[in-house]
Amino acid sequence: MEHIEKGVLSILGEVNNFTVTDYCQSGSWGNSIVFILALGTFVYILSIITTEYSWIDRVWSLLPILFQAHILLYQQQCDNIPVSLRQWIMFGLTLLWGLRLTYNFWRKGGYRKGG
């Protein structure tokens, strides 16, 4: 239980240190959480303005791609750890999976007004 508390406090510290100007200072968790909160707020406002409540569905299949790209970028640029072949393979599989989901959602009309 103590490890969980330390982990949560570490993540909250990264969110507290978030700065727009320094990507590396904010930490990978801090950047991710701020992005999730900003995206959630943006999607909520869009749903109120347009009275369409499927905005999160429109970005859902792209989020794993964005988060994995963020983690790989942070690892390479901020932690100075090269991305391994295994990580590139996993990113490629995630990319294919997300694009397939996005295509199916588009094909079924999910991106049309009222979709």
N, C-alpha and C positions, 0 to 999 in steps of 0.2 A: 504494500500500500504506500510505503514511503517513496518508492520509485515513481509511482503515478503522480504523487503530489509534487515531487521535484520536476517531473516532466511538464506538468500543467503550469507550474510557476515559471519554468523556462520559456514555454510558449507565450505566456502572458507578458513576460519580459521582452520578447522579440516584438510582439504587437505594440508594446509601449514604446519601443525604440524605433518604430517605423518612421522612415523619412522618404519623401518622394524623390529627393535628389540623390540618395545613396542606396542603391539596390542591395549592395552587399552588407551594409550595416544593419539593415532591417531583419535579416535572417530569412531563411527559406520558409519557415512556418509563419513568421510575421507577415511576409509578403502574401502568402497564400490566404491567410485569414482576412487580411484587409481586402484582398481581391474578392473573396467570397462575400464579405459584407457589402462591398460596393456593388457587385453584380446583383446580389439579392435586393438591394435597395432600388437599383435601376430597373430590374424586372418588375418589382412591385409597383413602381411609379408608372411604368409602361402599361401594366395591366389595369391600373385605375384610369389612365388617360384613354386607352383604347377600348375599355370594357371587354377585353379578351384576356382570359386567364391561362392561356397556354404558352406564354412567353418562355417560361423555364423549360418547357418541352422542346422549344426551338434551339436552345443552346446545350441541352443536356448531353447530347451525343458528342459534342465538341469539347466538353470540359475535361475528360480524361486526357485528351491530347494536349490541351493547354497546360494542365498541371504537370504532366510528365515532361513536357518541353521546359517548363519553368524549373523543375528539379534538376534536369540535366544541365541547363544553362547555369544555374546557381552553383552546382557542383564544379563545373569547369571554370567559370569566371571568378567565383568568390572563394571557393575552397581550394582551387588550383589542383583538382583531382581529375585526371583525364577520364573521359567516358569510355567504358569498356565495350567490347564487341557485344557482349550479352545485353548490356543496356541499350545499345543501338537496335538490336534484334527485338527487344521488348517494346521499344518505342515504335519500331516499324509495325509490329503486330497491333499495338494500340491504335496507331494511325489507320491501319486498314480496317480495324473493327469500328472505330469511330466514323470513318467515312462511309462504311456500309450502313451503319445505323442512320446516319444523316441522309444518305440516298434513299433509304426505305421510307424515312419520315417525309422527305420531299415528294417521293413518288405517290404516297398516300394522301398528299395535299396538306401536310402539316405546316407548311410555310405560307400557304395562302391565307388571305384575310378570313378570319373566323375558323381557321384550321386548327 
